[in-house]
């Protein structure tokens, strides 16, 4: 039973996410959910006394990882830890005070600003007639004029004026800007009203109208209405974030923030498509990461946070984002995460250069296949090349045979790729670039092309084998095979330059204990270069003790003060399953 909290000044209108305890204690976040609601006394509610609450989890990367941007199959588990986003809409006391105000409890005392305010006027270029607005669907008041959101170059210039301790807010404010660009939120200037001049009362996201700017949204099975217009001269949007997902640990803390924020905004502004299509929600969140934050990530983190189901592996084919299904983890197996304590970032130079090298290699492979006449169609995703093709002999006209020891040898297609290649050499042969909008080829940099191509092609095959093995009958052979796939994936990360000594240490400790202790496999996760190690074990007390012993021993050897490494366990529902809560102030 959940603890008895002091009764907050809220009536919980829609309780579906809390109503079912059938999920079991491992997956239930009811205690955390109710605790967050009880803490919302500081938010007195919007203009009609309402607050919206959304939630999105972090994720544990089981297989696939960085191969997502090459179209690979990835298997992802939504974590128990998640991010809450509470939103209210109010009116500025005076014109010109309209703003988005973001508060993060997680940043208290960590050197980052706890509260960031950005004027809404900074996010738009100019006003124009509402009749001119591309997102306009029906009439609106003549007193209302549409505004054009700033472009991404202007956004970068705006961020450059922020103090360093406020840059984290780009994950949230950037979400509002993405929804403006995509037409889900329509920025306007001037008081919007019904024809009689009275305020229509729908700014908080809960009114009814036949106005084309109002679309139905669904909160936990009930339809309400939200107004897509945002008055950049008088509206105030306040967001309170509280995240249990630790930053820079390779468990998608940024995706949890992005998805929770966008879910709250979508429900508040009546963006019905985003509230009913979690894939679209995740793609919007990826655009936040790529364009608003500037991190060249794929879409798997956002998809796992938005679409994931508790205690199931989301099987996502990243072409660009097709959920093949959700794989139930067999009852005899369990997944854990052990934090290495080494900070990880997908915005780092290593991750970006490996991604750029993969796209460079895709262009080179497409050239080789076209020259051989075997594949005239464009190579859309690297994983459309099979490992057997990569290991096959290159065409004779591209790779003349060599004689050694009396035998004739022809280099494989993989070995026709340069081990390293300068950006300048690539751009000379491909002046139109490498085809990736999230990274750029720097002429002065050397890129490890061959390894960057090999990893996603082979990781895609490993993930497919892993998925098939999970459905096999329980046996020692099944456990050994699953573990070997994970160890091979870990080694491939190191080969491509995204490993770390710390994660290698954890994997070695898991391998040393092995199956006799119920430990079967381990691998680095996500973008690599530190972060969290995923561990596959028996569902047994002995295996749990072994995992916690490794966390303790590793912490004593490597972490400041010798504290045990953090262990991630359990799972929770994704943002789409959680929906949103509409909280209304008691009368």
Buried (B, 14 or more C-beta within 10 A) or exposed (E): EEEEEEEBEBEBBBEEBBEEEEBEEEBBBBBBBBBBBBBBEEBEBBBBBBBBBBBBBBBBBBBBBBBBBBBBBBBBBBBBBBBBBBBBBBBBEEEEBBBBBBBBEBBEEEEBBBBBBBEBBBBBEEBBEBEEBEBBBEEBBEEBBBBBBBEBEBBBEBBEEBEEBBBBBBBBBBBBBBBBBBBBBBBBBBBBBBEEEEEBBBBBBBBEBEBEBBBEBBBBEEEBBBBBBBBBBBBBBBBBBBBBBBBBBBBBBBBBBBBBBBBBBBBBBBBBBBBBBBBBBBBBBBBBBBBBBBBBBBBBBBBBBBBBBBBBBBBBBBBBBEBEEBBEBBEEBBBBBBBBBBEBBBBBEBBBBBBBBBBBBBBBBBBBBBEBEEBEEEBEBBBBBEBEBBBEBBBEEBBEEEEEEEEEEBBBBBBBBBEEBBBEBBBEEBEEBBBBEBBBBBEEBBBBBBBBBBBBBBBBBBBBBBBEBBEEEEEEEBBBBBBBBBBBBBBBBBBBBBBBEBBBBBBEBBBEBBBEBBBBBBBBBBBBBBBBBBBBBBBEEEBBEBBBBBBBBBBEEBBEEEEBBBBBBBBBBBBBBBBBBBBBBEE
